[in-house]
Amino acid sequence: MNTILIISFVLWIYALTVLKRGKLDFWYFIVGSVGLFIYALIVVEPVVLAPLQKAVSAVAGMFGDMTGIYESYFNKNIIFISTGDTNLSMYIDYECSGIIEILAFLALLWFFPLYHTYEKIVLSVSGTAIIFASNVLRIFVICLIIYVFGGSAYFIAHTIIGRLVFYACTVALYFFVFTKSQIIRQKVGGFKFDVHNADVS
């Protein structure tokens, strides 16, 4: 497996150099960002997943403690919600950690041609923090809905409303980092009024 990974990594780097020399910017971005995302899932994700799950549980638990809505046992990545009709525990698993969204954002950012290296470093830190905070907000919203409406609201809270909250925050992040900055920085040309050739009669 390691040999295949190393060979494929070398081929990926070679493909990037060919695309770079050929000035095929679109394909350089696609091949680069997709490749980086895949290698990050293979190499980085196993290392950071467990600490990230605990961090999400701990930070979300702080809001639970402040509001009294739920309790967090971050050592076991569990959030416990006690409602009037039932007691419900929610496990912060792979999906709830936000690792996929963070790695996807970073992979796109580092092959996005618009920013300088120092800007990408700042956006990597701030973007990761925003995605992390959005995930914590999603968990808080889910717990709040369950606390108010009971355990029967779990499916709607987790599957629909929670995801809508998280992806709304993520779409806003992508808009400001990729779309808005592209519009602002792109060269749209200009024009001027030629006084010498103007017809003033």
N, C-alpha and C positions, 0 to 999 in steps of 0.2 A: 504493500500500500504506500509506504514512504517513497519507494523508488518511482512508482507511478506518479505520485504527487510532485516529486522533484522534477521529473521529466516534463510533465504537463506545465509546471511553473516556468521552466526554461523556455518551452515552446510559446507560452503566453507572452513572456518578456520579448522574445524574438518577434512575434507577431506585432507587438506594440511598436518596436523599433522600425519595422517595415512600414507600418501605417503612418508613423510619425515622419519618416523620410519622404513618404509619398504624399504628405500633407492631406491625408484623408481624415479630416478632423472628426467627422460624424462617426465613422467606423472606429476611430481611435477611442472616442468617448464610450461607444457601446461595448466594444471588446474589453476596454480597460475597466469600466465600472462593473460589468457583469463578472469578469474574471476576479476582480478584487473582492466582490461580494461572496463569490463561491469559496475562495481561499480563506476569507475571514470566517465564514461559517465552519470550515474544516479545522482551521488552526486556532482562531481567537475565541470562537463561541464556547468551546468546552472549558476554557480557562476562566472566562468572565461570567458565565451563566450563573453559577452558584452564588458568587458575591453580589451580582446584580439582583437576583431574587431576594436575597436577604436585605439589600438596601431598599428595594421597593417595599418590602414588608415593614421594615423599620420606619421609613418616612411616612408611609400610609398609616402606620400605627400611631404616629405622633398626632395626626389629625383625629384619629379615633379616640385617643386618650383625651384630647382637648374638648371634643364634642360629646363624649360618652356614648357614641353610637355603636362602637365595636371595640374589640381588643385585638392586639396583634401579638403573635408569638413568632417573632422574626427568626429565631433560631431554627424553627421548623417550617418557616414560610407559610404560616397559617394565620388567617384572620377569622376571628370568632364573632358572630353577630347574634345577639340575644334580642328577640322580638317578643311581642305579646303572645303569639301563638306557637312559636317554634324557636329552636336554637339551631343556627346554621353556621357551618365552618366552610371557609373558602381557601383553597390552596393556591398559592402564587406559583404557577407552573411555568413551563417554557413559553407558552403563549402570553401569559400575563407579565413576563419579565420585560418585554419590549425590545429584546435583543435583536430580533429580525429587523424591526423598523430602524433601530440605531445603526446597524451595520449597512443597511440599504442606503440610508442617508449619507453616511460617511463615504461609501463606495461611489455614489454619484457625485458628491462634493469634490473629491480629490481628483476626479477626471473631468470636472467641469472647467472649461477653459477660461472662464471669465475672471477668476480671482487669482491674486498673487498668493505665494506660499504662506506668508504671515496672516493673510486674511483667511485662508483655509484653516489654519490652526485655531484662530479665534472662533470661526464658525463651527468647527468641529466640537469645541468645548461647549459653546453656547447652544448649538443645535442638539447635542446629546443631552444637555441639561433640560432643554425644553421638552424633548421627547420623554425623558424620565419624569418630569413634572406632569406632563399630559397623562402619562400612564398612572401616576399616583392619583390625579384628579379623577380619572376613569374609575379606579377602584373605590374612591371615596363616594362617587355618585352611585355606583352599584350598591354599596353598603347602605347609603342613605335611603335609597328606594326600598331596599329590603326591610330596613328598620321601620320605615313609615307604613309600607303596604303589606308586609309580611313575607313569609317564605314563598308564597305562590307567585310573587313578582320576580323571582330570581331569573327565570328564563328571559323575560322581557328586559330586565335591568342589565343582565350580563351580555346577552346576545345582540340586543338592538341598541338600547339607549347608551350603554357604556361604550360600545364601539363607535357610535355616532359622535360622542363627545371626544374620544381619542382621535379619531380620524379627522374631525373638524379642526382640532389643534394642529395635527400633522399637515393637513392641506394648507393651513395658514402659514406654517413654517416653510413649506416648499414654495409657496407663492412669493414670500418675501426674499428667500434665499436664491431661488432660481428664476422665477418668472419676472418679478418686479425689477430685480437687478439687471436682468438681461435687457429689459425695455429701456431702463435708464441709461445704461452704458453703451448700448449699440449706437453705431454711427449712422445717423439718418440723413446726413448731408445738410445743406442749407442753401440759401439764395440771398442775393442782395440786389438793391435797386441801383441800376446804372444811371447816374445823373447825366452823363455826357450823351447818352443815346436816347434820353427821354424826350418825348414829344410834348413840349410845353405850350404849343400853339392853341 
